[in-house]
Amino acid sequence: MRIDRIKLVTELAKRDMSQKRLAELSGVSRATINYVRAGKSCSDEVGQKIADALGIDIVKILE
């Protein structure tokens, strides 16, 4: 699964949330958050955890 990095950054900005806080809320490592933010793909499970931590449907942040 590939998360759109621009959409991810936009959602983080809307919530005034740092990557560190997203990592804490999602239970995903900061390194993984960095990879996803850089445009790398991730597993479906990681993508869902990120979406859940942001409180949005996964479809809103997919490419």
N, CA, C and O of each residue as an XYZ file, in Angstrom:
252
protein
N       0.856     -1.162      0.000
C       0.000      0.000      0.000
C       0.906      1.229      0.000
O       1.954      1.256      0.645
N       0.470      2.239     -0.740
C       1.256      3.468     -0.783
C       0.374      4.641     -0.346
O      -0.669      4.920     -0.936
N       0.828      5.304      0.696
C       0.131      6.472      1.216
C       0.677      7.708      0.516
O       1.889      7.864      0.368
N      -0.210      8.569      0.093
C       0.190      9.820     -0.566
C       0.859     10.725      0.468
O       0.230     11.123      1.449
N       2.120     11.043      0.250
C       2.861     11.801      1.252
C       2.329     13.210      1.439
O       2.379     13.743      2.547
N       1.822     13.823      0.385
C       1.257     15.167      0.498
C      -0.020     15.130      1.342
O      -0.232     15.989      2.199
N      -0.860     14.137      1.094
C      -2.086     14.004      1.878
C      -1.768     13.730      3.342
O      -2.442     14.248      4.233
N      -0.740     12.915      3.594
C      -0.345     12.617      4.968
C       0.128     13.887      5.666
O      -0.305     14.176      6.781
N       0.997     14.636      5.031
C       1.511     15.880      5.621
C       0.366     16.861      5.864
O       0.346     17.552      6.883
N      -0.580     16.923      4.938
C      -1.737     17.813      5.089
C      -2.570     17.422      6.305
O      -2.983     18.282      7.083
N      -2.814     16.132      6.464
C      -3.601     15.662      7.621
C      -2.864     15.931      8.932
O      -3.485     16.289      9.933
N      -1.551     15.761      8.927
C      -0.766     16.072     10.129
C      -0.861     17.563     10.463
O      -1.024     17.935     11.625
N      -0.760     18.398      9.450
C      -0.828     19.845      9.658
C      -2.207     20.267     10.168
O      -2.308     21.124     11.045
N      -3.266     19.668      9.623
C      -4.624     19.985     10.068
C      -4.790     19.737     11.561
O      -5.517     20.454     12.248
N      -4.106     18.714     12.047
C      -4.237     18.323     13.451
C      -3.111     18.885     14.319
O      -3.052     18.620     15.520
N      -2.216     19.664     13.699
C      -1.046     20.198     14.405
C      -0.322     19.056     15.128
O       0.015     19.152     16.308
N      -0.097     17.971     14.371
C       0.485     16.753     14.934
C       1.865     16.509     14.338
O       2.061     16.639     13.130
N       2.804     16.161     15.182
C       4.156     15.849     14.717
C       4.232     14.375     14.312
O       3.359     13.572     14.641
N       5.296     14.050     13.593
C       5.513     12.648     13.230
C       5.713     11.807     14.486
O       5.275     10.659     14.553
N       6.370     12.382     15.466
C       6.602     11.668     16.720
C       5.275     11.317     17.385
O       5.087     10.191     17.847
N       4.353     12.282     17.434
C       3.048     12.042     18.054
C       2.252     11.012     17.254
O       1.587     10.153     17.834
N       2.318     11.093     15.930
C       1.641     10.106     15.091
C       2.184      8.711     15.372
O       1.423      7.747     15.453
N       3.488      8.607     15.520
C       4.104      7.311     15.832
C       3.590      6.784     17.174
O       3.275      5.602     17.305
N       3.510      7.671     18.163
C       3.025      7.256     19.484
C       1.576      6.786     19.426
O       1.234      5.745     19.986
N       0.730      7.552     18.750
C      -0.694      7.219     18.687
C      -0.978      5.969     17.856
O      -1.891      5.205     18.168
N      -0.201      5.765     16.810
C      -0.448      4.640     15.904
C       0.248      3.357     16.337
O      -0.135      2.269     15.906
N       1.262      3.474     17.183
C       2.016      2.290     17.577
C       2.995      1.842     16.502
O       3.459      0.702     16.502
N       3.302      2.759     15.582
C       4.241      2.490     14.490
C       5.525      3.264     14.795
O       5.462      4.364     15.344
N       6.672      2.712     14.452
C       7.935      3.387     14.765
C       8.078      4.704     13.999
O       7.492      4.887     12.931
N       8.862      5.608     14.564
C       9.113      6.887     13.893
C       9.820      6.665     12.562
O       9.584      7.397     11.601
N      10.680      5.663     12.504
C      11.386      5.359     11.252
C      10.386      4.969     10.159
O      10.517      5.396      9.011
N       9.401      4.167     10.516
C       8.381      3.770      9.542
C       7.570      4.977      9.091
O       7.276      5.118      7.904
N       7.208      5.846     10.024
C       6.482      7.070      9.675
C       7.320      7.895      8.700
O       6.789      8.439      7.732
N       8.616      7.990      8.949
C       9.511      8.728      8.047
C       9.529      8.109      6.657
O       9.491      8.829      5.660
N       9.586      6.780      6.579
C       9.589      6.095      5.282
C       8.301      6.380      4.516
O       8.328      6.682      3.323
N       7.180      6.282      5.215
C       5.880      6.520      4.576
C       5.800      7.969      4.105
O       5.322      8.246      3.005
N       6.265      8.881      4.936
C       6.225     10.305      4.590
C       7.134     10.611      3.403
O       6.903     11.568      2.665
N       8.161      9.797      3.229
C       9.086      9.978      2.103
C       8.552      9.352      0.817
O       9.193      9.440     -0.230
N       7.373      8.715      0.895
C       6.770      8.151     -0.309
C       6.973      6.667     -0.486
O       6.598      6.115     -1.521
N       7.557      6.002      0.498
C       7.755      4.559      0.415
C       6.454      3.835      0.748
O       5.580      4.378      1.424
N       6.344      2.614      0.267
C       5.130      1.845      0.536
C       5.176      1.238      1.944
O       6.236      1.149      2.564
N       4.009      0.828      2.425
C       3.921      0.206      3.741
C       2.894     -0.920      3.674
O       2.169     -1.062      2.690
N       2.848     -1.710      4.730
C       1.868     -2.797      4.771
C       0.471     -2.215      4.991
O       0.320     -1.080      5.443
N      -0.530     -3.004      4.666
C      -1.916     -2.593      4.882
C      -2.160     -2.299      6.366
O      -2.873     -1.358      6.718
N      -1.555     -3.124      7.227
C      -1.736     -2.965      8.669
C      -1.184     -1.623      9.149
O      -1.833     -0.929      9.931
N       0.001     -1.260      8.686
C       0.606      0.021      9.072
C      -0.228      1.185      8.551
O      -0.465      2.155      9.272
N      -0.669      1.092      7.311
C      -1.513      2.131      6.739
C      -2.783      2.341      7.540
O      -3.203      3.476      7.765
N      -3.390      1.251      7.968
C      -4.623      1.336      8.758
C      -4.351      1.943     10.128
O      -5.153      2.734     10.623
N      -3.234      1.585     10.744
C      -2.887      2.152     12.046
C      -2.684      3.663     11.945
O      -3.106      4.410     12.828
N      -2.041      4.108     10.874
C      -1.817      5.542     10.671
C      -3.154      6.257     10.482
O      -3.391      7.305     11.082
N      -4.023      5.691      9.652
C      -5.339      6.291      9.420
C      -6.153      6.343     10.713
O      -6.805      7.347     10.999
N      -6.114      5.271     11.485
C      -6.846      5.238     12.752
C      -6.326      6.310     13.712
O      -7.110      6.981     14.383
N      -5.007      6.466     13.773
C      -4.416      7.473     14.656
C      -4.813      8.886     14.233
O      -4.936      9.780     15.070
N      -5.012      9.080     12.932
C      -5.441     10.385     12.424
C      -6.958     10.558     12.514
O      -7.471     11.666     12.356
N      -7.664      9.470     12.764
C      -9.113      9.529     12.876
C      -9.815      9.700     11.533
O     -10.861     10.344     11.443
N      -9.226      9.116     10.492
C      -9.796      9.244      9.152
C      -9.898      7.872      8.490
O      -9.309      6.895      8.952
N     -10.650      7.825      7.412
C     -10.749      6.612      6.594
C      -9.467      6.492      5.778
O      -8.983      7.486      5.238
N      -8.923      5.309      5.685
C      -7.662      5.071      4.963
C      -7.716      5.600      3.532
O      -6.696      6.036      2.998
N      -8.870      5.568      2.915
C      -9.023      5.996      1.523
C      -8.612      7.463      1.342
O      -8.153      7.845      0.266
N      -8.773      8.279      2.379
C      -8.456      9.705      2.291
C      -6.965      9.997      2.112
O      -6.593     11.075      1.648
N      -6.104      9.025      2.484
C      -4.661      9.284      2.389
C      -3.938      8.386      1.387
O      -2.721      8.485      1.231
N      -4.679      7.512      0.709
C      -4.037      6.658     -0.307
C      -3.748      7.439     -1.569
O      -4.416      8.425     -1.878
N      -2.725      6.974     -2.305
C      -2.412      7.608     -3.596
C      -3.513      7.345     -4.582
O      -3.438      7.794     -5.725
